[in-house]
Amino acid sequence: QPYYLELIAGEVRRLSRLVASLLDISRIQAGERKFTMTAFDLCEMARQILISFEQKIEAKGLDVEFQCEEDNMFVLADKDAIHQILYNICDNAVKFSTVGGKLRMSFSWSAGETGRNRKAVVKVYNEGQGIPSEDIPFVFDRFYKSDKSRGLDKSGVGLGMFISKTIIEAHGETISVASDYGKNCEFTFTLART
């Protein structure tokens, strides 16, 4: 009985996340989710997110690199929304990393631009299975799951990257992914500088 109750509880939690994600998407697309643009330190936010994954990182023995062009990098965006995106990308990076593999978060200013026109460039890289080249165009689609067998990711509903792209585009910014299948994966997005 405890075994089956745990299975049911797990599915209820998964369905609850699915409903919450669908409601979030509906609010964004209907223009009901308002983004409050404020200045905040992107690197400090990233440090806190990384610390929240400490146990999972240690359990997998990941080699972590954290690179910021400056100690403090202030961007203008909706802080909660960007936290949601960065947390989601990091969660996927840790989840799909090879045991003992590399996890790298890097933050830099875009080259070739000056002053307020420069953007923060956020990159999250992990060594692991990666994404097949034929699946890359669909990563940001609704309900897309690269791990089709659900072997590695039994909790995801395939909406995290779609929500991330929707939020980033609402900020007037871009998000992309590159992967060398069987080796690594890297997500990149931009944010406006304060």
N, C-alpha and C positions, 0 to 999 in steps of 0.2 A: 503493500500500500504506500509506504513512504516514497518508493521509487516512482510510482505512477503519479502521486501527488506533486512531486517535484517536476515531472514532465509537464503536467497541467499548469503549474505555477509559472514555469518558464515560458510556455506558450502564451499565457495571459499577459505576462510582462512584455513579450514581443508584440502582441496585438495592441497593447496600450501604447507602446512606442510608435507603432504604425499609425494609430489614430492621431496621436499628438503631432506626428510629422505631417500627415495629410491636412490637419487643421492649420498648421504653420504655413504650408504651401498655399492653402486657400486664402489665408489672410494676406500673404505677400502679393499673390496675384490679383486679389480684389482691391489692393491698395490700402487695406485696413491695418497692416503692420507698418507703423511709422518708424522710420529710422532717425534717431537723434544723433546728429553729428557733433562729436566732441573731440577735443585733443587728448590723446593718451599715449603712454609709453608702450609701444609695441613689444619691445624687448623684455620689459618687466612682465608683461602679460604672458609672453612665451615662456619665461623662466618659471612662472607659477604653474603653467600648464604642464611643463616638463616634470616639475616636482610631483605633481599629482599622479604621474605615471611611474613613479620611482619603483614601486613594488613589481609592476609588470615588467619593467625594463630589467630589473635585477633578476627576476625569475627566468628571463630569456637570455641573460648574460650579454645584453647589447652593448656595443661600443658606441657611446654617445659623443657627438661633436655639436657644440653650440657656438655659432659664430655671429657676432653683431659688428657691423662696420663701426658703430659708435656705441658707447655704453648705454646711452638713452637715445631712442629714435621715436620721435613723436609724429603720429599720423592723425588725420582728421577722418573719423568714421564713427559708426555706431559700435560702441565698445562691446556690448553684449552680443551683437550679431557676429562681430569678428572673433570674439572668444568662442562662439559656437562653431564657427568654421575651422579655426585653428585646432580646437580640441578634437573635432571630428577627424580632421586629416591626420593628426598625431595618433589618435586612437587606431585608425586604420594602419598607419605606418608601423606601430608597435605590434599590432595583431598579426600583420602579414610579414613581419621580419623573420629572417632565418635566425635560429638560435645562434648566438655569438656574432650576429651580423652587425653592420653599421647602421646607426640612426643619426641623421644630421639635420639640424635646423639652422638655416642661415638667413640673415637679414641684411640687406644692403640698399643703398640708394641707386636708382637707375643712372646709367652713364649717359653722357652727352647732353644732359639737360642741366639747367641752373635754377637756383632758388626754389620758388614755390611750384615750379613745373616738374621738379623731380619727384619721382614716386618711390615708395618703399617697395622693394621686391622681396617677397617671402618665399623661401624654398624649403620643402620638407622631403628628405631623401631617405629611403631605406633599402637595405639589401634583403632580397627575398624573391619569391616567385615572380613578382611583377605582373604585368598585364599583357596578354597577347596583342600583337599589333593590330589584328583584325577587330579587337574589342575597344581599342583606344577611342574611336569616334563616338562610342556609346557610353563612356564612363559617366558623363554628366546627365544621362537620360534618367527619367523616372523608373524606379524599380530595377535598375541595372545592378547586377551582382556579378563581378568577375569570377568569384568563387562559386561557380554554378552547382557544384556538388554539395555546397554548404558544409564541406568538411572542416574548413578552418573558421568560418564565420556563421555560427548558428544563431546569432542574436540580431544581425543586421536585417534591415527591410529594404535596402536598396534605394533609399531616398536621401541619404546624407549628402552625397555629392551634387544631386539635383538642387537641394536646398542651398548648398554652398554657392553654386553657380548663380542661382537666382538672386541671392543676397549680394554677391560681388557685382553682378551686372546692375543691380539697383543702385549701387555706389558709383556706377560709371567706370568700373575697373574690369580687369580680365583675370581669368583663371584657366590653367592648362595642366596637362599631365604628359610626361614622357616616361617610357619604360623600355628597358632592355629585358625582354621576357626570359625568365629563368634566372635573372641576375639582380635587377633593381627596379625601382620606381621613384619618380620625383614629381611632386605637385608644386606648382608655382602660381602665386597670385600677387597682384599689385594693390597698393593703397595710396591715397593722396597724402602728401607731406603737409604738415601744418604750416 
